[in-house]
Amino acid sequence: MNHSWYLDSGCSRHMTGEKRLFSKLTLKEGGSVGFGGNQKGKIIGTSTVGNSSLSINDVWLVDGLKHNLLSISQFCDNGYVVVFNKESCIVSKQSDNTIVFKGMRKNNVYKINLSDLNEQKVVCLLTLSEEKWIWHKRLGHANWRLISKLSKLDLVRGLPKIKYHSNTLCGSCQKGKITKSSFKPKNIVSTSRPLELLHIDLFGPVNTASINGKKYGLVIVDDYSRWTWVKFLRTKDEAYDEFSIFCKQIQNEKGYTILKVRSDHGGEFENEPFENFCEKYGILHEFSSPRTPQQNGVVERKNRTLQEMARTMMHETNVAKFLWAEAVNTACYVQNRIYIRSKLNKTAYELFKGRKPDISYFHQFGCTCYILNNKVHLKKFDARGYKGIFIGYSERSKAYILYISETYTVEETMHVKFDDKEPDRVSELVEGFSKFQV
């Protein structure tokens, strides 16, 4: 639609004589417009000129009119300020003085093409036709993408063939459909070394207490490497003591200081002892927004993956539920060595330890194993080994952690043989739990 429109200060309304410019015409009987030379033109109708992407509302169709006219008085009535100068006519908003569009002077008249309005990204004259909004409401405030698809693919009858899209908000839609803002993943690594930022969170209580009577898990994730630690607690109140001890140990081990800690507003983290500890050691304690766990998404996701992996391993070998802490610990141990840090394309182990991990010694959680009995004096024909269940890896020594169902004890040893192919369905563990003393 590249027709010229003249900016006319003597014209009472926007008007044109070309019927084909209207997207939809409402006929109007009566009324006329006076031209120069005492001539008059009859008003035939009124509606919107243009199409779905480029339109001017409230335009009269006048019989016999040879030019397309934009009314300066109509702009002023709608809250715009119009200023003429030697080179152009400037239309701006009265509210904030922002320029809406410019019409350029050609000889002794000011005019503009609608294609020029499109290039100037004019909002006031490039609004969607009112018919779009009517159909938006008729269809129960369905989203524009759905309405556009219905029209484009001709899936219904009676829907006008126009482009259904809008950058303007529908107030009713916002009241009825507004949702939480999405949190897109970062395209950069925001930390440059281990312990620069730690994410912490708590999960629990677990219905069944662990072997050592623990019901909660404190998950700590290093932002740079994604190396993870899990500390098991009897109550939430132990979170401060466990974290303060952990901070001192890990800083001595790595030779780095912890700069920031990020958590939610849980009472186990937002309390006076925790704040005093952070203030004493110069640690900045950041919080995620209330009821917005996505802002602490690193540890929230880790929390979920640890529990999912532990749950899967436990159901695979049908171990007793009181071994959940050992399953979570094993999941953490495995993930630290196989998790690939996005953007850096290295495992958490390599980023935190400085070398590639060796996983050749891994075994299936809950599998049957046979342990060398070197604790008691054996007679010549006594059994030299006894049966157990593999439940994890030791973090402090080069050893495996095994559960002995006959004695209801946990043992760490390297003298063990594994049977990964035939995992023991240890129903006796359930019976043994009642006899096990926490």
N, C-alpha and C positions, 0 to 999 in steps of 0.2 A: 504494500500500500504506500506508494511513493508520490501521492498527490500533494500539491502545495496548498497550505492553509495560511490565510492572511490574518494577522493580528489587527483587529479592527476595534478602535475605541468607540465608534459610533454604532456598533452592532449590539443589540440587546441580548441575544442568545447565540450559542454556537449553532451554526446552520450550514446546510449544503443543499445543492439541487440534484445530486447524483444518488439515486435510489440504490444503485448496486453497491454502494459503500457500506450499507447497513448490514450488520450480521443478522438482525431480527428487527422488524419494523412494527411498531404499534400505530395503527391508523388513528388519526385525530381529525375530527370534523370541526369546521369553523376556525376563524382567525386568519389573519393575513399579515404580511410584512411589506412595509413600504420601501421601494427602491428609489434611486435618483430619477428625476424626470417625472415625478408624480405617478410612477408605476407601482403596482402591487403584485405580490406573489402569495398564493394561497398556501397555508400550512397544511400539509398532507398527513404528517405523522411525526412521531418523536421516538427515539430509541438510542441504541449504542452503535457508533460507527466503528468498523474494523473487524478484527477476528479475536480469537481467544488470547493471543499473545500481545496484540497491539490494538487498543480501543480507546475511544473517547465517549464518555457517557453524556446523556441528556442533550442530544443534538437534534435540531429540528430539520425535517425534510420540507423544503420550500419549493413549490412549483415555479419553474422559470428562473431560478437563481443560477447564475453562471459561474460563481466562484465559491470556494469553501472558506468560511469565516469563523475565526475564534473570537469570542466575545471577551473584551477586557473587563467589562462590568461583571460578567459571570465569574471570572477568576477572582475578582475582588470580593464578591459575595461569598465565595467559598474559602476565604481566609488567606488569599495570596496578595502580594504587593507587586505591582507592575511598574517598571521604570523604563522609559524610552531615553536613549541617547543617540548620538550621531551615527553609531555603527550598528546598534542592536537594541532589541527589546528584551529586558531581563525580568523573568517571573520568579519570585522567591517567596518562601514561607513567611507569613507575618509573625509566627510564633518564635522562630529562632533565626530568621534572616538567611537561611540556607538557600542557595540558588537551586531552582527546580529545573529550568531550561532557559535557553536563549534563542530568540528568533533574530535572524540576521536581516539587515536592511538591503533591499534590492531596488536600486534607483530610489524612488520616493515612497516605497511601501516596505513594511516589515512582514516577512513570511518565514515559514518553516515547513519542511517535509516531515512526515511521520517517521520516515527512516532515520532522519536526524535525531528525532526524539528517542528512538531505539538506541542509537549510538551513544547518546547522552545518558542512557539508563534512567530515563525519567520515570518516576514512580506514579505521580498523580494522574498521568494520562495513559499509562501502560498497565492499569489495574486489570484484574480479571473481570470478565463480564459478570453482571449480577446473576445471570442464569446459572453460572457454575455454583455459586453459593447456595442458590435455591435448591439445586439438585443435591448438593452436599448435605443440606438439612433434610431434604426428602428421603435420602438414603440413610438416615439415622446417624449422620456425621461420620460416615465411613471415610477411611483415609483416602487421600487423593490418588495414591498408587493403584488402589483397588478400583476406584471409579474410572480411572484412565484405562485400565486393562479391560474393563467391561466394555467401554466405548471402542477401544482400538480393535479388539478381537470380535466385536459385534456379538457378544454373548447374551445380550438382552435386547428387547425391542422397546422403543419409546424413549430411549436416552439420546439426546442430541449429539451429533458428531462434532464435538469441540474438544480441545485439549484441556484436560482436567489436571491442573497443577497450580500451586500457589505458594509463595514465600511468606504470605501473611498468616499470622496465627489466628486460629478460631478460639475465642475466649471460652466457649462452652466445651470444646474439645480439651483445652488445657485443664479446666476444672474437673472434667470427668475421666481423663486418660493420662494425666501427667504421671511420669514415673521417675525413678532415681536416675541421675546422670550416669552414663557409662564411664568406665575407667579403662582407657585404652593402654595397652602395654607400652612401656618406654622403648624408644629406638636407640637409646644410649645406655651405657653402664654408668650409673650416677656416682659410684664409689670407685676408688683407685687402689685400695689395698684391703686386706683382711682386718676385721675389727673396727673399721671406720664407722660402720653402722650395724647394729644388731636388732633383729626383729624378735619379739618375744610374745608368747601367748600360752594360755593354759587350756587343757581339755580335761573333761571329767565332770562329775564323778562317774567312775565305771562301777556297774552294779556288783561285780565280783572283785574282791580284793586280790591283789597279786600275791605271789609267794611270800613276799616281805610285808604284806599288809598295806600296800600302796593303792590309792584309788584315783590319783590325779597325775597328769603328765605336763611338765613345763617344757615347752618346745622353744629352742633358741636357734635362730638362723642368721648366719653371717651374710650380709647383703652382697658383698663382692663375690665371694666364692660359692655361696649357697651351702656351705658346710653346716651341718645341723647337729645339735646336741639335744638329748631328751633326759630330763631329770624327773624322777618319779617321787611323788609326795603322798603323805598320808592325809594331809589337809591343805587347804589353800594358804593357810597362814605360814606354811613352810617355804613359800615361794621366795620371800625376801632373803632368808638365810641361804637357800640353795643358790640363788643368783649372785649374792655378794661373794660367796666362796668361789663360785665359778669364775667371776670376773677377775679375782686376784690370781687364780691359778692360770687362766688362759693368757692373761697379760704377761705373766712371768714366762710362760712357755714360748709365746710368739715374739716377745720383745716389742710389741706394739701396745699402744694405749687405746682404750675404747673411747671413741669420740661421742657417739650418739646411740641412744636406745629408743626404739619405737614400740609402743604397746597400745592397747585399747584403754578405756577408762575403768577397767575392772578394779575392784577394791584391793585385790592382791598386788596391784601395781601402783595405784594412785593412793598412796598413804605416806605418812610422815617419815617412817624409817627408810622407805625406798627413796624418797626425795632427798633426805639428809645424806644418804649414801652417794647418790649421784652428784650432789652439790660438793661433797667432800673430795671426790675424785675427779671433779671437772667433767662429768658426763652430762650431756644435754639429753633430757628425757622428753621425747616427742610423743604426742598422742594422736590417734586417728579420731576423726569426727565421731560424735555419738551416733550410734546406730548405723555406722558406715564402715563395716569390716573390710570393704574393698580397699580402703586406704592403707590397711595393713595386710594387703593381699599376699605378700610373699610368705609370711608365716601361716596365714589362713589356708593357703593352698598346700603348704607343706604338711600342716596338721591333717588335712584330708588325705593326702597321698600316703602318709605314714599309717593312718588307721585303715585305709583300704588295703594296702599291701599286707599289713598284719592280719586283718580279718580273712583275707584270701588264703594266706599261708596256713592259718589255723584250721580253716574249713577243709583245706586240701588234705591234711593229715589227721584231722579230727582230734586234735589235742585238747586237753581240758582248758576251760575258760580262765582258770586262775593263772595260766601262762601268758596272758595277754601282754604283760609288761615285757616279757622276754621276746615276744613276737614283735612288738613295737621297736624294741632295742635292735633286733636283727634287721628289721626294715630300715631303720635309720643307718645302721652300719653298711648295708648293701647300697642304699641310695647315695650315700656319701661317695661311693666308689664308682657308681654307674651314671649318676645324674650329670647331664651335659649342660653347662652354663650357656644360656643363649647369648648371642653376640660375640662371645669369646671362644666358643667351640672347644672348650676344655672341660674335663670333669671337675667336680667340686674338690676331689682329692688332690688333683694336680695343682689347682689354684691355691689351695690352702697348705699343702705339704711340699709343693715344688717338684714333684715327680709323678710319673704315671703309676696308677694303682695296679697291683697284681691280684687277680681274682681267681687264680688257678686252684686255690684251696677251698673254694666255696662249696657248701653242701646244702641239701634240701632241708629246710626247717621242719622239725618233727620226724625226721627219718630215724630208723632203727640204727643203733650203733653198739659196739662192744668195747668195753673199757678194760684195760689191763689192771688187774688187782695187785697193786704193789704196796698196799697199806698194812696188810696183815701177813703173818707168817703162814705160808701154805704148806700143806703136806704133799707128799709125792703125787697123789692122784686127785687132788682138789682142783676144781676149775680155776684156771688162771685169769679168767675174765668174767664180766657180768654185763647184763643187758641194760641199755639206757636209751634215752631220747635226746637227740641233738636239738638244743634250744638257743644257740647263739655263739657269738665270738667275743672273746675277752678284749677289752680296750686297753688293759694295763699289762698284759703279757701275751706271748705267742702261744695261745691255747684256745681250746674249744670249751664251751659251756654245755654241760650235759645234765639231764635230770634222771636220777636213779629211782625208778618206780618202786623197787623192792625196799629201799630204805627211806624213801620220800625226802631225798637230799639233792642238792645241786653241787656239782663238782666241776672244777676246771682242770683240764689235762690235755696233753698232746698225744698220749699213748692210747689211741682209739682207732677203730676200724669202722667205716661207714657202709651202710647198705642203702644207697639212694634209690635203688630200683624197687625195693619192697618196703615202703614206709609202714611202720607199725600202727595199726588203728588202736591206740592205747586207751581202751575202755577202762583199764585198771587204774588209770590216773584219776578218773572221776571217783572211784571207790577210795583211792588213796588220799584224796583231798580231805576227807573227813578225819583222817588220822594224822594229817600233817599239822604240826604245831607252828603257828606264825611267830 
